Amino acid sequence: MPYTGVITWTLPAAWQPGETLFDSADRDAQPVHSAINNQDMPVGPKTTGFFGTDIEVDFLRPVVAGERIGRRGRTLLSCSPKETAVGRGAFMTWESDIITSDDEVVARIRIGTYAYVPKEPA
């Protein structure tokens, strides 16, 4: 499999048939659910806005046809509070391992996000 396939095959689906991905047509509408938001984050204040900022992957070895892979863990590596033009929140970096069914780590993925409370329109 191409190295970049590990991301595609281990992120949860953003949409399922019959579901609504966005429940608003507003310019800054947020998806109802996403693999990168902080709806289940056990630390910090709750936020209602988020977006991905960056992604980095270390590939330890190629995945071969027939291997089953998945994602394990979600470790918070960094959290930098900041107020930006979109609102007050924090830039965070999360790390997970891509593993085989034998628990062998084949890649390590770091996803950057900004979770925030949107500013009121001026």
N, CA and C of each residue as an Amber inpcrd file, in Angstrom:
protein
   366
   0.8560000  -1.1650000   0.0000000   0.0000000   0.0000000   0.0000000
   0.9030000   1.2290000   0.0000000   0.4800000   2.2950000  -0.6740000
   1.2580000   3.5430000  -0.5980000   1.3350000   4.0070000   0.8600000
   2.4560000   4.5960000   1.2280000   2.6320000   5.0490000   2.6070000
   1.4740000   5.9140000   3.0810000   1.0070000   6.8180000   2.2330000
  -0.0510000   7.7300000   2.6630000  -1.3820000   7.0300000   2.8910000
  -1.5250000   5.7930000   2.4830000  -2.7580000   5.0440000   2.7110000
  -3.0360000   4.7640000   4.1770000  -1.9960000   4.7820000   5.0160000
  -2.2340000   4.4870000   6.4390000  -3.1680000   5.5080000   7.0720000
  -3.1470000   6.7280000   6.5890000  -4.0480000   7.7460000   7.1220000
  -5.4820000   7.4370000   6.6930000  -5.6660000   7.1880000   5.4140000
  -6.9990000   6.8970000   4.8750000  -7.6270000   5.6870000   5.5410000
  -6.8620000   4.6550000   5.7510000  -7.4250000   3.3990000   6.2540000
  -7.5350000   3.3330000   7.7630000  -7.0700000   4.3540000   8.4890000
  -7.1770000   4.2920000   9.9540000  -7.9570000   5.4400000  10.5780000
  -8.3100000   6.4690000   9.8090000  -9.1840000   7.5240000  10.3460000
 -10.6360000   7.0600000  10.2630000 -11.4290000   7.3150000  11.2740000
 -12.8540000   6.9800000  11.1770000 -13.5210000   7.7720000  10.0560000
 -14.5580000   7.2190000   9.4890000 -15.2900000   7.9040000   8.4230000
 -15.8780000   9.2110000   8.9490000 -15.8540000  10.2460000   8.1230000
 -16.4290000  11.5440000   8.5000000 -17.9390000  11.5470000   8.2970000
 -18.4420000  10.6300000   7.4790000 -19.8560000  10.6260000   7.1390000
 -20.3150000   9.1960000   6.8830000 -21.5330000   8.8870000   7.2650000
 -22.1750000   7.5970000   6.9990000 -23.4850000   7.8720000   6.2650000
 -23.9220000   6.9790000   5.3840000 -25.2060000   7.1930000   4.6950000
 -26.3260000   7.4560000   5.7020000 -27.1390000   8.4600000   5.4020000
 -28.2510000   8.8180000   6.2750000 -27.9030000   9.8680000   7.3200000
 -26.6200000  10.1450000   7.5170000 -26.2020000  11.1420000   8.4910000
 -26.1030000  12.5260000   7.8430000 -26.1300000  13.5350000   8.6820000
 -25.8930000  14.9060000   8.2500000 -24.5160000  15.2960000   8.7620000
 -23.6350000  15.7160000   7.8570000 -22.2900000  16.1000000   8.2880000
 -22.2770000  17.5190000   8.8550000 -22.9890000  18.4430000   8.1990000
 -23.1080000  19.8170000   8.6940000 -24.5870000  20.1010000   8.9250000
 -24.9340000  20.5950000  10.1130000 -26.3310000  20.8950000  10.4040000
 -26.6430000  22.3820000  10.2690000 -25.7140000  23.1170000   9.6310000
 -25.8960000  24.5410000   9.4140000 -25.1950000  24.9350000   8.1140000
 -25.7660000  25.9130000   7.4230000 -25.1460000  26.4310000   6.2030000
 -24.3190000  27.6880000   6.4960000 -24.1630000  28.0360000   7.7790000
 -23.3920000  29.2250000   8.1480000 -21.9560000  29.1160000   7.6560000
 -21.3550000  30.2690000   7.4120000 -19.9910000  30.3310000   6.9010000
 -19.0040000  29.5610000   7.7680000 -19.0990000  29.6840000   9.0770000
 -18.1650000  29.0190000   9.9920000 -18.7650000  27.7730000  10.6360000
 -19.6930000  27.1290000   9.9370000 -20.3420000  25.9280000  10.4880000
 -19.3070000  24.8470000  10.7680000 -19.5380000  24.1170000  11.8430000
 -18.6660000  23.0110000  12.2370000 -19.3560000  21.6880000  11.8940000
 -18.5830000  20.6640000  11.5340000 -19.2100000  19.3650000  11.2960000
 -19.8450000  18.8360000  12.5820000 -20.8670000  18.0390000  12.4380000
 -21.5530000  17.4570000  13.5880000 -20.5850000  16.5810000  14.3860000
 -19.7150000  15.8590000  13.6900000 -18.6700000  15.0650000  14.3430000
 -17.4780000  14.9760000  13.4090000 -16.3050000  14.7280000  13.9850000
 -15.0800000  14.6480000  13.2040000 -14.0590000  13.8330000  13.9780000
 -13.1510000  13.2130000  13.2490000 -12.0990000  12.4220000  13.8890000
 -11.0550000  13.2860000  14.5850000 -11.0230000  14.5850000  14.3020000
  -9.9800000  15.4230000  14.8950000 -10.4790000  16.4350000  15.9040000
 -11.7790000  16.4920000  16.1690000 -12.2330000  17.5080000  17.1250000
 -12.0450000  17.0210000  18.5560000 -12.4390000  17.8340000  19.5060000
 -12.1820000  17.5020000  20.9120000 -13.4580000  17.1960000  21.6860000
 -14.4800000  16.6600000  21.0310000 -15.7320000  16.3790000  21.7330000
 -15.5420000  15.4120000  22.8970000 -14.5800000  14.4950000  22.7680000
 -14.3660000  13.5260000  23.8400000 -13.0970000  13.8050000  24.6330000
 -12.5440000  15.0050000  24.4970000 -11.3020000  15.3510000  25.1830000
 -11.5610000  15.5020000  26.6800000 -10.8630000  14.7200000  27.5080000
 -11.1190000  14.7560000  28.9480000 -10.4590000  15.9190000  29.6830000
  -9.5960000  16.6840000  29.0110000  -8.9000000  17.7820000  29.6970000
  -9.3090000  19.1220000  29.0980000  -9.2320000  20.1610000  29.8960000
  -9.4700000  21.5120000  29.4070000 -10.9360000  21.8590000  29.2490000
 -11.1850000  23.1390000  28.9850000 -12.5580000  23.5840000  28.8040000
 -13.1230000  23.0940000  27.4700000 -14.4210000  22.9710000  27.4060000
 -15.0830000  22.5580000  26.1650000 -15.0480000  23.7030000  25.1650000
 -14.8640000  23.3520000  23.9220000 -14.8600000  24.3270000  22.8450000
 -15.8690000  23.8890000  21.7990000 -16.2780000  24.8280000  20.9580000
 -17.2740000  24.4890000  19.9340000 -16.7340000  24.6260000  18.5210000
 -15.5450000  25.1890000  18.3740000 -14.9290000  25.3210000  17.0620000
 -13.6050000  24.5730000  17.0280000 -13.2450000  24.0770000  15.8610000
 -11.9590000  23.4070000  15.7170000 -11.5980000  23.3220000  14.2400000
 -10.3300000  23.1860000  13.9800000  -9.8640000  22.8410000  12.6390000
  -8.4850000  22.2090000  12.7490000  -8.1330000  21.4260000  11.7490000
  -6.8140000  20.8240000  11.6800000  -5.8080000  21.8510000  11.2100000
  -4.6080000  21.8260000  11.7800000  -3.5740000  22.7840000  11.3960000
  -2.4330000  22.1260000  10.6420000  -2.1130000  20.8880000  10.9690000
  -1.0020000  20.2140000  10.3100000  -1.0590000  18.7220000  10.6030000
  -0.2800000  17.9710000   9.8470000  -0.1920000  16.5310000  10.0510000
   1.2310000  16.1050000   9.7210000   1.7440000  15.1870000  10.4950000
   3.0950000  14.6800000  10.2990000   3.0600000  13.1770000  10.5490000
   3.7060000  12.4100000   9.6880000   3.7070000  10.9570000   9.8380000
   5.1260000  10.4420000   9.7030000   5.5410000   9.5940000  10.6360000
   6.8040000   8.8590000  10.5300000   6.4490000   7.4470000  10.1000000
   6.9310000   7.0370000   8.9350000   6.6690000   5.6950000   8.4260000
   7.8310000   4.7920000   8.8250000   7.5420000   3.7540000   9.6020000
   8.5960000   2.8650000  10.0890000   8.8490000   1.7080000   9.1220000
   7.8060000   1.2910000   8.4260000   7.9430000   0.2790000   7.3840000
   6.6860000   0.2760000   6.5400000   6.7600000  -0.2300000   5.3060000
   5.5620000  -0.2730000   4.4640000   4.5440000  -1.2960000   4.9840000
   3.2810000  -1.0280000   4.7210000   2.2140000  -1.9850000   5.0000000
   2.0300000  -2.8060000   3.7240000   1.8810000  -4.1120000   3.8760000
   1.7700000  -4.9790000   2.7000000   0.3460000  -5.4950000   2.5380000
   0.0200000  -5.9020000   1.3250000  -1.3240000  -6.4170000   1.0170000
  -1.6840000  -7.5360000   1.9870000  -2.9030000  -7.4720000   2.4960000
  -3.4000000  -8.4990000   3.4090000  -3.2260000  -8.1680000   4.8760000
  -2.3700000  -7.2010000   5.2060000  -2.2040000  -6.8190000   6.6160000
  -3.4080000  -6.0080000   7.0680000  -3.7920000  -6.2110000   8.3150000
  -4.8610000  -5.4200000   8.9280000  -4.1760000  -4.3770000   9.8060000
  -4.5950000  -3.1150000   9.6420000  -3.9930000  -2.0380000  10.4340000
  -5.0700000  -1.2560000  11.1660000  -4.6540000  -0.5940000  12.2060000
  -5.5520000   0.2430000  12.9870000  -4.7560000   1.3190000  13.6950000
  -5.4490000   2.1110000  14.4510000  -4.8260000   3.2170000  15.1730000
  -4.9470000   2.9610000  16.6650000  -3.8670000   3.2410000  17.4060000
  -3.8710000   3.0330000  18.8540000  -3.3760000   4.2960000  19.5420000
  -4.0840000   4.6690000  20.6000000  -3.6500000   5.7890000  21.4330000
  -3.9950000   7.1370000  20.8430000  -3.9820000   8.1100000  21.7010000
  -4.1960000   9.5090000  21.3260000  -3.5780000  10.3370000  22.4440000
  -2.2750000  10.5380000  22.3370000  -1.5230000  11.2220000  23.3710000
  -1.4050000  12.7050000  23.0410000  -1.7060000  13.5420000  24.0040000
  -1.5500000  14.9830000  23.8360000  -0.0770000  15.3220000  24.0550000
   0.6040000  15.7870000  22.9980000   2.0250000  16.1280000  23.0950000
   2.2590000  17.5750000  23.4810000   1.3940000  18.4720000  22.9960000
   1.5700000  19.8850000  23.3260000   0.2340000  20.6000000  23.3050000
   0.1590000  21.6680000  24.0920000  -1.0440000  22.4970000  24.1710000
  -0.5910000  23.9330000  24.4160000  -0.8870000  24.8020000  23.4440000
  -0.4860000  26.2050000  23.5430000  -1.7170000  27.1030000  23.4490000
  -2.2040000  27.6070000  24.6010000  -3.3630000  28.5010000  24.5800000
  -3.0510000  29.7620000  23.7760000  -4.0650000  30.2410000  23.0510000
  -3.8630000  31.4300000  22.2340000  -5.2150000  32.0120000  21.8540000
  -5.2740000  33.3330000  21.7480000  -6.4470000  33.9880000  21.2010000
  -6.0990000  34.4270000  19.7850000  -6.9120000  34.0150000  18.8190000
  -6.6840000  34.3430000  17.4150000  -7.8760000  35.1270000  16.8910000
  -7.8530000  35.4370000  15.6130000  -8.9570000  36.1750000  14.9970000
 -10.2600000  35.3910000  15.0300000 -10.1820000  34.0500000  15.0900000
 -11.4160000  33.2510000  15.0970000 -11.9690000  33.0220000  16.4940000
 -11.1170000  33.1360000  17.5140000 -11.5910000  32.9370000  18.8830000
 -10.4710000  32.5510000  19.8280000 -10.8560000  32.3320000  21.0950000
  -9.8930000  31.9560000  22.1360000  -9.8800000  30.4410000  22.2630000
  -8.6620000  29.8580000  22.2610000  -8.5560000  28.4080000  22.3450000
  -7.1320000  27.9580000  22.5470000  -6.7960000  26.8200000  21.9420000
  -5.4520000  26.2730000  22.1130000  -5.0570000  25.4620000  20.8860000
  -3.8070000  25.6300000  20.4950000  -3.2060000  24.7790000  19.4810000
  -2.7230000  23.5170000  20.1890000  -3.1050000  22.3590000  19.6760000
  -2.7390000  21.0940000  20.3030000  -2.1430000  20.1450000  19.2680000
  -1.2340000  19.3090000  19.7290000  -0.6680000  18.2550000  18.8850000
  -0.9470000  16.9180000  19.5540000  -1.5570000  15.9970000  18.7780000
  -1.9390000  14.6740000  19.2510000  -1.1270000  13.6250000  18.5080000
  -0.7130000  12.5730000  19.1990000   0.0640000  11.5100000  18.5500000
  -0.6140000  10.1510000  18.7400000  -0.6140000   9.3630000  17.6760000
  -1.1540000   7.9990000  17.7040000  -0.2150000   7.0810000  16.9460000
  -0.2880000   5.7880000  17.2470000   0.4760000   4.7800000  16.5100000
  -0.4340000   4.0830000  15.5150000   0.0980000   3.7810000  14.3380000
  -0.5770000   2.9130000  13.3720000   0.0220000   1.5400000  13.5980000
  -0.8330000   0.5640000  13.9080000  -0.3490000  -0.7640000  14.2740000
  -0.9670000  -1.8480000  13.3980000  -0.2840000  -2.9820000  13.3560000
  -0.8200000  -4.1600000  12.6730000  -1.6280000  -4.9750000  13.6770000
  -2.2590000  -6.0310000  13.2000000  -3.0380000  -6.8900000  14.0970000
  -2.1430000  -7.6010000  15.1160000  -0.8310000  -7.6220000  14.8800000
   0.1310000  -8.1990000  15.8400000   0.7170000  -7.1370000  16.7700000
   0.1240000  -5.9440000  16.8010000   0.5680000  -4.8130000  17.6240000
   1.9320000  -4.2590000  17.2300000   2.3670000  -4.5060000  15.9980000
   3.6190000  -3.9230000  15.5130000   3.3360000  -2.4990000  15.0380000
   4.1260000  -1.5490000  15.5100000   3.9600000  -0.1580000  15.0820000
   4.6050000   0.0020000  13.7080000   3.8030000   0.4270000  12.7120000
   4.3190000   0.6200000  11.3580000   4.4290000   2.1070000  11.0040000
   3.7640000   2.9580000  11.7670000   3.8460000   4.3990000  11.5500000
   3.4060000   5.1220000  12.8110000   3.8280000   6.3560000  12.9250000
   3.4220000   7.2090000  14.0400000   2.8960000   8.4960000  13.4230000
   1.6990000   8.9050000  13.8510000   1.0480000  10.0690000  13.2460000
   0.8220000  11.1480000  14.2960000   1.1240000  12.3970000  13.9200000
   0.8810000  13.5440000  14.7810000  -0.0390000  14.4960000  14.0380000
  -1.1350000  14.8560000  14.6840000  -2.1280000  15.7460000  14.0790000
  -2.2360000  17.0000000  14.9330000  -2.0710000  18.1480000  14.2820000
  -2.2200000  19.4330000  14.9650000  -3.6360000  19.9470000  14.7790000
  -4.1970000  20.5090000  15.8390000  -5.5430000  21.0850000  15.7840000
  -5.5560000  22.4190000  16.5220000  -6.5630000  23.2180000  16.2120000
  -6.8430000  24.4160000  17.0070000  -8.2870000  24.2880000  17.4500000
  -8.5100000  24.1240000  18.7560000  -9.8450000  24.0490000  19.3450000
 -10.1150000  25.3790000  20.0270000 -11.3110000  25.9480000  19.7720000
 -11.5550000  27.3030000  20.2570000 -13.0510000  27.5520000  20.4840000
 -13.3070000  28.6400000  21.1660000 -14.6610000  29.1680000  21.3070000
 -14.7370000  30.3500000  20.3430000 -15.6160000  30.2660000  19.3170000
 -15.6640000  31.3310000  18.3160000 -16.0160000  32.6900000  18.9160000
 -15.4040000  33.7440000  18.3520000 -15.7320000  35.1100000  18.7520000
 -17.1180000  35.4540000  18.2470000 -17.7830000  36.2990000  19.0050000
 -19.0980000  36.7990000  18.5630000 -18.8790000  37.7240000  17.3700000
 -19.7550000  37.6760000  16.3710000 -19.6120000  38.5900000  15.2170000
 -19.6570000  40.0440000  15.6610000 -18.8310000  40.8540000  15.0250000
 -18.7630000  42.2790000  15.3910000 -19.9090000  43.0600000  14.8070000
